[in-house]
Amino acid sequence: MKIRTLDGPRLHRDFTAGARNIQARQEVLNSMNVFPVHSGIGSVAECILME
């Protein structure tokens, strides 16, 4: 299904789904340690930011 327009409700749903995926995979993201910060802080910050 192609998305032709992006309205407010759809954007909200997409951001909410993204935040839930980050929260659900928080331990995996923490284990990657992609950014040079203390372990576990990266995805925690993302979750807080997305809320």
N, CA, C and O atoms as a CHARMM CRD file, in Angstrom:
* protein
*
  204
    1    1 MET  N      0.83300  -1.17000   0.00000 PROA 1      0.00000
    2    1 MET  CA     0.00000   0.00000   0.00000 PROA 1      0.00000
    3    1 MET  C      0.88500   1.24300   0.00000 PROA 1      0.00000
    4    1 MET  O      1.71900   1.41300   0.88900 PROA 1      0.00000
    5    2 LYS  N      0.70800   2.08900  -0.97000 PROA 2      0.00000
    6    2 LYS  CA     1.46900   3.32400  -1.05600 PROA 2      0.00000
    7    2 LYS  C      0.78800   4.41700  -0.25300 PROA 2      0.00000
    8    2 LYS  O     -0.42900   4.59000  -0.31900 PROA 2      0.00000
    9    3 ILE  N      1.58000   5.14200   0.49500 PROA 3      0.00000
   10    3 ILE  CA     1.04600   6.28100   1.24300 PROA 3      0.00000
   11    3 ILE  C      1.21300   7.51500   0.36300 PROA 3      0.00000
   12    3 ILE  O      2.32700   7.86400  -0.02600 PROA 3      0.00000
   13    4 ARG  N      0.12200   8.15600   0.06100 PROA 4      0.00000
   14    4 ARG  CA     0.16300   9.32600  -0.81800 PROA 4      0.00000
   15    4 ARG  C      0.12800  10.64000  -0.04100 PROA 4      0.00000
   16    4 ARG  O      0.63000  11.65800  -0.51500 PROA 4      0.00000
   17    5 THR  N     -0.45700  10.61600   1.13500 PROA 5      0.00000
   18    5 THR  CA    -0.51200  11.82900   1.96400 PROA 5      0.00000
   19    5 THR  C     -0.14900  11.47800   3.40300 PROA 5      0.00000
   20    5 THR  O     -0.28800  10.33500   3.83900 PROA 5      0.00000
   21    6 LEU  N      0.30700  12.46800   4.11000 PROA 6      0.00000
   22    6 LEU  CA     0.66000  12.28100   5.50800 PROA 6      0.00000
   23    6 LEU  C     -0.09100  13.32200   6.31700 PROA 6      0.00000
   24    6 LEU  O      0.24000  14.50700   6.28700 PROA 6      0.00000
   25    7 ASP  N     -1.10800  12.86800   7.04000 PROA 7      0.00000
   26    7 ASP  CA    -1.87800  13.79800   7.85800 PROA 7      0.00000
   27    7 ASP  C     -1.48900  13.63400   9.32700 PROA 7      0.00000
   28    7 ASP  O     -0.69800  12.75800   9.67800 PROA 7      0.00000
   29    8 GLY  N     -2.04900  14.47900  10.16900 PROA 8      0.00000
   30    8 GLY  CA    -1.71400  14.47800  11.58500 PROA 8      0.00000
   31    8 GLY  C     -1.94300  13.14700  12.27900 PROA 8      0.00000
   32    8 GLY  O     -1.04800  12.65700  12.96700 PROA 8      0.00000
   33    9 PRO  N     -3.12800  12.54500  12.11600 PROA 9      0.00000
   34    9 PRO  CA    -3.37400  11.26800  12.79100 PROA 9      0.00000
   35    9 PRO  C     -2.40800  10.15800  12.35300 PROA 9      0.00000
   36    9 PRO  O     -1.96000   9.35800  13.17500 PROA 9      0.00000
   37   10 ARG  N     -2.09600  10.11700  11.06600 PROA 10     0.00000
   38   10 ARG  CA    -1.16600   9.08700  10.58500 PROA 10     0.00000
   39   10 ARG  C      0.23300   9.31200  11.14900 PROA 10     0.00000
   40   10 ARG  O      0.90100   8.36200  11.55700 PROA 10     0.00000
   41   11 LEU  N      0.67300  10.56300  11.17300 PROA 11     0.00000
   42   11 LEU  CA     1.98700  10.89100  11.71900 PROA 11     0.00000
   43   11 LEU  C      2.05300  10.51600  13.19700 PROA 11     0.00000
   44   11 LEU  O      3.05900   9.98000  13.66200 PROA 11     0.00000
   45   12 HSD  N      0.99300  10.79500  13.92100 PROA 12     0.00000
   46   12 HSD  CA     0.93100  10.43800  15.34000 PROA 12     0.00000
   47   12 HSD  C      1.02600   8.93300  15.52500 PROA 12     0.00000
   48   12 HSD  O      1.77400   8.45900  16.38000 PROA 12     0.00000
   49   13 ARG  N      0.27800   8.18000  14.73400 PROA 13     0.00000
   50   13 ARG  CA     0.32900   6.70900  14.81100 PROA 13     0.00000
   51   13 ARG  C      1.73600   6.19700  14.52500 PROA 13     0.00000
   52   13 ARG  O      2.22200   5.29200  15.20400 PROA 13     0.00000
   53   14 ASP  N      2.38900   6.77900  13.51800 PROA 14     0.00000
   54   14 ASP  CA     3.73000   6.32700  13.15300 PROA 14     0.00000
   55   14 ASP  C      4.74800   6.60400  14.26300 PROA 14     0.00000
   56   14 ASP  O      5.57300   5.74700  14.57800 PROA 14     0.00000
   57   15 PHE  N      4.68800   7.80100  14.85300 PROA 15     0.00000
   58   15 PHE  CA     5.60200   8.11700  15.94900 PROA 15     0.00000
   59   15 PHE  C      5.32100   7.24900  17.17200 PROA 15     0.00000
   60   15 PHE  O      6.24900   6.81500  17.85400 PROA 15     0.00000
   61   16 THR  N      4.04900   6.99800  17.44700 PROA 16     0.00000
   62   16 THR  CA     3.69000   6.14700  18.57600 PROA 16     0.00000
   63   16 THR  C      4.20000   4.73100  18.36300 PROA 16     0.00000
   64   16 THR  O      4.73400   4.11400  19.28600 PROA 16     0.00000
   65   17 ALA  N      4.04100   4.21800  17.16000 PROA 17     0.00000
   66   17 ALA  CA     4.54300   2.87400  16.85200 PROA 17     0.00000
   67   17 ALA  C      6.06200   2.82000  16.97800 PROA 17     0.00000
   68   17 ALA  O      6.60700   1.83800  17.48200 PROA 17     0.00000
   69   18 GLY  N      6.74200   3.85800  16.52800 PROA 18     0.00000
   70   18 GLY  CA     8.19700   3.90900  16.65100 PROA 18     0.00000
   71   18 GLY  C      8.64100   3.91600  18.10200 PROA 18     0.00000
   72   18 GLY  O      9.59200   3.22400  18.46700 PROA 18     0.00000
   73   19 ALA  N      7.95800   4.69300  18.93100 PROA 19     0.00000
   74   19 ALA  CA     8.29600   4.75500  20.35400 PROA 19     0.00000
   75   19 ALA  C      8.08000   3.40000  21.02200 PROA 19     0.00000
   76   19 ALA  O      8.88600   2.97400  21.84800 PROA 19     0.00000
   77   20 ARG  N      6.99600   2.73100  20.66400 PROA 20     0.00000
   78   20 ARG  CA     6.72900   1.40600  21.24200 PROA 20     0.00000
   79   20 ARG  C      7.79400   0.40000  20.81800 PROA 20     0.00000
   80   20 ARG  O      8.20100  -0.44600  21.61500 PROA 20     0.00000
   81   21 ASN  N      8.24700   0.48700  19.57200 PROA 21     0.00000
   82   21 ASN  CA     9.29000  -0.42600  19.10200 PROA 21     0.00000
   83   21 ASN  C     10.60500  -0.17700  19.83100 PROA 21     0.00000
   84   21 ASN  O     11.31400  -1.12600  20.16600 PROA 21     0.00000
   85   22 ILE  N     10.93700   1.07200  20.07800 PROA 22     0.00000
   86   22 ILE  CA    12.15800   1.38200  20.83400 PROA 22     0.00000
   87   22 ILE  C     12.04400   0.81900  22.24600 PROA 22     0.00000
   88   22 ILE  O     12.98600   0.20500  22.74600 PROA 22     0.00000
   89   23 GLN  N     10.90200   1.02400  22.88800 PROA 23     0.00000
   90   23 GLN  CA    10.71200   0.50800  24.24500 PROA 23     0.00000
   91   23 GLN  C     10.77400  -1.01600  24.27200 PROA 23     0.00000
   92   23 GLN  O     11.36100  -1.59600  25.18500 PROA 23     0.00000
   93   24 ALA  N     10.17600  -1.66200  23.28400 PROA 24     0.00000
   94   24 ALA  CA    10.15300  -3.12500  23.24400 PROA 24     0.00000
   95   24 ALA  C     11.53400  -3.72000  23.01000 PROA 24     0.00000
   96   24 ALA  O     11.80800  -4.84000  23.43900 PROA 24     0.00000
   97   25 ARG  N     12.39700  -2.98500  22.33800 PROA 25     0.00000
   98   25 ARG  CA    13.73300  -3.49000  21.99800 PROA 25     0.00000
   99   25 ARG  C     14.83900  -2.74900  22.74400 PROA 25     0.00000
  100   25 ARG  O     15.97900  -2.69600  22.28300 PROA 25     0.00000
  101   26 GLN  N     14.50300  -2.18500  23.88400 PROA 26     0.00000
  102   26 GLN  CA    15.43200  -1.35700  24.63800 PROA 26     0.00000
  103   26 GLN  C     16.70600  -2.12000  25.02600 PROA 26     0.00000
  104   26 GLN  O     17.80300  -1.57300  24.91500 PROA 26     0.00000
  105   27 GLU  N     16.58100  -3.34900  25.46900 PROA 27     0.00000
  106   27 GLU  CA    17.75800  -4.11800  25.87800 PROA 27     0.00000
  107   27 GLU  C     18.67600  -4.39400  24.69700 PROA 27     0.00000
  108   27 GLU  O     19.89800  -4.32000  24.83000 PROA 27     0.00000
  109   28 VAL  N     18.10200  -4.71100  23.55100 PROA 28     0.00000
  110   28 VAL  CA    18.91000  -4.95700  22.35400 PROA 28     0.00000
  111   28 VAL  C     19.64100  -3.67700  21.95100 PROA 28     0.00000
  112   28 VAL  O     20.82700  -3.71700  21.62400 PROA 28     0.00000
  113   29 LEU  N     18.94500  -2.55400  21.97300 PROA 29     0.00000
  114   29 LEU  CA    19.57200  -1.28400  21.62700 PROA 29     0.00000
  115   29 LEU  C     20.68500  -0.93800  22.60500 PROA 29     0.00000
  116   29 LEU  O     21.73800  -0.45000  22.19600 PROA 29     0.00000
  117   30 ASN  N     20.46600  -1.18400  23.88400 PROA 30     0.00000
  118   30 ASN  CA    21.50300  -0.92700  24.88500 PROA 30     0.00000
  119   30 ASN  C     22.73600  -1.78400  24.63500 PROA 30     0.00000
  120   30 ASN  O     23.86200  -1.32300  24.82100 PROA 30     0.00000
  121   31 SER  N     22.53100  -3.01600  24.21900 PROA 31     0.00000
  122   31 SER  CA    23.66400  -3.92200  23.99800 PROA 31     0.00000
  123   31 SER  C     24.51800  -3.50300  22.81000 PROA 31     0.00000
  124   31 SER  O     25.69700  -3.85000  22.74100 PROA 31     0.00000
  125   32 MET  N     23.93700  -2.76600  21.88000 PROA 32     0.00000
  126   32 MET  CA    24.69500  -2.30100  20.70900 PROA 32     0.00000
  127   32 MET  C     25.70200  -1.23100  21.08300 PROA 32     0.00000
  128   32 MET  O     26.78600  -1.17600  20.50200 PROA 32     0.00000
  129   33 ASN  N     25.36600  -0.37900  22.04000 PROA 33     0.00000
  130   33 ASN  CA    26.23400   0.69700  22.50100 PROA 33     0.00000
  131   33 ASN  C     26.80700   1.47700  21.31600 PROA 33     0.00000
  132   33 ASN  O     28.02300   1.63300  21.20100 PROA 33     0.00000
  133   34 VAL  N     25.93500   1.96200  20.44500 PROA 34     0.00000
  134   34 VAL  CA    26.32500   2.66300  19.23500 PROA 34     0.00000
  135   34 VAL  C     26.97200   4.01000  19.53600 PROA 34     0.00000
  136   34 VAL  O     27.96300   4.38400  18.90800 PROA 34     0.00000
  137   35 PHE  N     26.41300   4.73100  20.49300 PROA 35     0.00000
  138   35 PHE  CA    26.92500   6.05600  20.82200 PROA 35     0.00000
  139   35 PHE  C     27.85700   5.97000  22.01800 PROA 35     0.00000
  140   35 PHE  O     27.65200   5.12400  22.88800 PROA 35     0.00000
  141   36 PRO  N     28.85900   6.80600  22.08900 PROA 36     0.00000
  142   36 PRO  CA    29.82300   6.73900  23.19700 PROA 36     0.00000
  143   36 PRO  C     29.27700   7.34900  24.49100 PROA 36     0.00000
  144   36 PRO  O     29.76200   8.37800  24.96000 PROA 36     0.00000
  145   37 VAL  N     28.26600   6.69900  25.05200 PROA 37     0.00000
  146   37 VAL  CA    27.69500   7.11600  26.32700 PROA 37     0.00000
  147   37 VAL  C     27.64900   5.91000  27.24400 PROA 37     0.00000
  148   37 VAL  O     27.83500   4.77900  26.79600 PROA 37     0.00000
  149   38 HSD  N     27.40400   6.14000  28.51700 PROA 38     0.00000
  150   38 HSD  CA    27.32000   5.02500  29.45700 PROA 38     0.00000
  151   38 HSD  C     26.29200   4.00800  28.97200 PROA 38     0.00000
  152   38 HSD  O     25.25400   4.37600  28.42100 PROA 38     0.00000
  153   39 SER  N     26.58300   2.75200  29.17800 PROA 39     0.00000
  154   39 SER  CA    25.67200   1.68400  28.74000 PROA 39     0.00000
  155   39 SER  C     24.26900   1.90300  29.25800 PROA 39     0.00000
  156   39 SER  O     24.06400   2.20200  30.43500 PROA 39     0.00000
  157   40 GLY  N     23.31500   1.75300  28.37600 PROA 40     0.00000
  158   40 GLY  CA    21.92100   1.82000  28.75900 PROA 40     0.00000
  159   40 GLY  C     21.31200   3.20500  28.67500 PROA 40     0.00000
  160   40 GLY  O     20.09000   3.34400  28.73600 PROA 40     0.00000
  161   41 ILE  N     22.12500   4.21700  28.53900 PROA 41     0.00000
  162   41 ILE  CA    21.58200   5.56900  28.53400 PROA 41     0.00000
  163   41 ILE  C     20.97900   5.92700  27.18000 PROA 41     0.00000
  164   41 ILE  O     19.98200   6.64700  27.13300 PROA 41     0.00000
  165   42 GLY  N     21.54900   5.44800  26.08300 PROA 42     0.00000
  166   42 GLY  CA    21.08800   5.81200  24.75500 PROA 42     0.00000
  167   42 GLY  C     19.62900   5.51200  24.49700 PROA 42     0.00000
  168   42 GLY  O     18.87000   6.41100  24.13400 PROA 42     0.00000
  169   43 SER  N     19.22100   4.27000  24.67400 PROA 43     0.00000
  170   43 SER  CA    17.83500   3.93000  24.37600 PROA 43     0.00000
  171   43 SER  C     16.88000   4.46200  25.44500 PROA 43     0.00000
  172   43 SER  O     15.71400   4.72900  25.15500 PROA 43     0.00000
  173   44 VAL  N     17.36800   4.61900  26.68100 PROA 44     0.00000
  174   44 VAL  CA    16.53200   5.20900  27.72000 PROA 44     0.00000
  175   44 VAL  C     16.19900   6.65100  27.32500 PROA 44     0.00000
  176   44 VAL  O     15.05400   7.08800  27.43700 PROA 44     0.00000
  177   45 ALA  N     17.21000   7.37500  26.86600 PROA 45     0.00000
  178   45 ALA  CA    16.99500   8.75600  26.43000 PROA 45     0.00000
  179   45 ALA  C     16.03700   8.80500  25.24100 PROA 45     0.00000
  180   45 ALA  O     15.18100   9.68600  25.16200 PROA 45     0.00000
  181   46 GLU  N     16.18800   7.86000  24.32200 PROA 46     0.00000
  182   46 GLU  CA    15.28000   7.81600  23.16400 PROA 46     0.00000
  183   46 GLU  C     13.84200   7.58300  23.61900 PROA 46     0.00000
  184   46 GLU  O     12.92000   8.23200  23.12600 PROA 46     0.00000
  185   47 CYS  N     13.65400   6.67300  24.54100 PROA 47     0.00000
  186   47 CYS  CA    12.29800   6.38700  25.04100 PROA 47     0.00000
  187   47 CYS  C     11.69300   7.61200  25.70300 PROA 47     0.00000
  188   47 CYS  O     10.52800   7.93900  25.47700 PROA 47     0.00000
  189   48 ILE  N     12.48800   8.29000  26.52300 PROA 48     0.00000
  190   48 ILE  CA    11.98800   9.48300  27.19500 PROA 48     0.00000
  191   48 ILE  C     11.65900  10.55800  26.16600 PROA 48     0.00000
  192   48 ILE  O     10.62800  11.22300  26.26300 PROA 48     0.00000
  193   49 LEU  N     12.53200  10.72400  25.18900 PROA 49     0.00000
  194   49 LEU  CA    12.32600  11.72400  24.16500 PROA 49     0.00000
  195   49 LEU  C     11.06600  11.43800  23.34600 PROA 49     0.00000
  196   49 LEU  O     10.31800  12.36200  23.02700 PROA 49     0.00000
  197   50 MET  N     10.82100  10.16700  23.00200 PROA 50     0.00000
  198   50 MET  CA     9.68200   9.80000  22.19000 PROA 50     0.00000
  199   50 MET  C      8.35700   9.91800  22.95400 PROA 50     0.00000
  200   50 MET  O      7.30000  10.10000  22.35000 PROA 50     0.00000
  201   51 GLU  N      8.42400   9.81300  24.29400 PROA 51     0.00000
  202   51 GLU  CA     7.18800   9.94500  25.06500 PROA 51     0.00000
  203   51 GLU  C      6.72600  11.36900  25.00500 PROA 51     0.00000
  204   51 GLU  O      5.69700  11.71000  25.58900 PROA 51     0.00000
